[in-house]
Amino acid sequence: MGTGRRKPELLAPAGDMERLLAAVDYGADAVYLAGKSFGMRAAPQNFSEDELRQAVGTCHSRGVRVYVTCNTLPRNDELAEIAPFLRACQDMGVDAFIISDLGVLALAKEHAPQVERHVSTQTGIVNYAAAKACYSLGAKRVVLAREVPLEEIRGIRENTPPGLELEAFAHGSMCVSFSGRCLLSNYMTGRDANRGACAQPCRWEYYLTEKERPSQRFTIVQEEKGTYIFNSNDLRMIEHIPAMMEAGVASLKIEGRAKSAYYVACVTAAYRRAIDFFWENPGTPLPTPILEETEKISHRAYSTGFYFGGEPGQTLDRSQYTRRYEVAALCQGREGPYLRLAQRNRFFKGDIADILQPGKPSFTAPLAELYNEDWEPIESAPHAEMTVYWKTEADVAPGAYIRIKKQADR
C-alpha cells in the first residue's frame, strides 16, 4: 500500500478575499476557507455566499482548489441549515468539505455527493483503523491529529487504501488541547472553542492562589514572572518536508485563517519554494534564505511539534510574538523611475527594503531617495496610508510587500 514519490499539495489558509488572493498569488495549490457559519474560526471575516462563489471562480481560474470548512459540532437546531449550504457549495464547484461531525459527513454525502469529503483534524485521527473507518464512510482524505508522530503516520499510510489521502499541518500555531478539543475558553469566557470562538486562554499568564489568601498571587516557578503553563510553541516543519513526504503525507497544511494577508503570503511563498526545492534536489539541505523567510513574520518560538516524538515545545515565561520584521509599505505600481508605495508602518530614508513578491526570491534594496505625494523629498514616512514615491531601478511588482528589519532604537 505504498504511495511512491509524490509531490505534496501546499494548502494555505484564507480568512477573507485579501488572504485568499495572497495564498493564490504566492503559490498555494489549494486554499481552505469558511462560509459565515459552521467553520472553526469565527474571528476572520470569512465568506458570504456571493464571496464564496467569487472565491471559487478566482481559484479555479488559477488552477487552485477550494476546501470549505464545515468542522464545527452543530446542534440539533442547526442541522436544517446545513443541507442547503452543502448543496449551494456543490453548485458553486467547491472541491471539498472539511468535516468533523459524523452527521455532517453523512449529510454531505447525501446532499453534495460530487464534493470530496475531508475529515478534519478536530476528529482526532491517530491510527489506521480510524482512518480506514473514515474512508469506508466516504472520506477522500483525513487531516491527521497534530499529535501523531511521523513514524506513526508512516504506519497509517502503510495500512490504509491508496485512495485515502493524508493531510497534516506543517506550520503555524499549536493548540494545548488534543486536536483542539478544549473547554477552557468556554469555561472562562463563555466563548466556545469547538464552535469557532476560542479566546485562547492557553496564552494567558497564570499564578497560584490559596483559598484563605485570595488576594495573594504566587508564581508557579521561582522567578519574578508568572508562568504561561499552557503556552505551546509554533510549529515549523519547512526543513523536514522530505520526511513528511516519505511518511506519506499528501498535503502540507499551513495554519492561520485568522492571521494577516502578509502572513499568508510570506509563509506560503516560503513553503512553495521549499517544496519545489526538495522535489528537484532530493537529499539536499534547505537553503538558508528559504528558511529565513519564516523568521520574517510574527511568530512564537518554533518547534517540530510531536512529529519526532516527545513534547511539542513550550515557552513558559512569556507568550509574546517574535517580530523581527514589519511591513513598511505595499507597492502600488511604477511611475517612470519611481515606485508608488502605500505606507503601512513608519520607515526612513536609508532603510534597507526587503521585498517579497510572487514567484521570485525575496531581495533587498536601499530606500535611498524618497518623496511624498507632492514630490517633496522626505526623510521618513511617518503617516498611516500616506503615498510615498521611491526612486529606484529595482524590479518590484504591484502588490509586493516592502519589509523593514526592526531596530531596537525606533
NORNOR-V518831 format. One record per helix or strand. SS is the DSSP state (~ for helix, > for strand). FROM is the first residue (numbers start at 1). LEN is the number of residues. If there is no record, write none. Layout:
ss=SS from=FROM len=LEN
ss=SS from=FROM len=LEN
This chain:
ss=> from=9 len=5
ss=~ from=17 len=9
ss=> from=30 len=4
ss=> from=35 len=1
ss=> from=47 len=1
ss=~ from=49 len=13
ss=> from=65 len=6
ss=~ from=76 len=17
ss=> from=96 len=4
ss=~ from=102 len=10
ss=> from=116 len=4
ss=~ from=121 len=3
ss=~ from=128 len=9
ss=> from=141 len=3
ss=~ from=150 len=9
ss=> from=165 len=8
ss=~ from=178 len=3
ss=~ from=184 len=6
ss=~ from=193 len=3
ss=~ from=201 len=3
ss=> from=206 len=1
ss=> from=208 len=3
ss=> from=213 len=6
ss=> from=227 len=1
ss=> from=232 len=1
ss=> from=234 len=3
ss=~ from=238 len=10
ss=> from=251 len=4
ss=~ from=261 len=20
ss=~ from=288 len=6
ss=> from=299 len=1
ss=> from=302 len=2
ss=> from=314 len=1
ss=> from=322 len=1
ss=> from=325 len=11
ss=> from=338 len=6
ss=> from=347 len=2
ss=> from=352 len=5
ss=> from=363 len=4
ss=> from=370 len=2
ss=> from=377 len=1
ss=> from=380 len=2
ss=> from=387 len=5
ss=> from=401 len=5
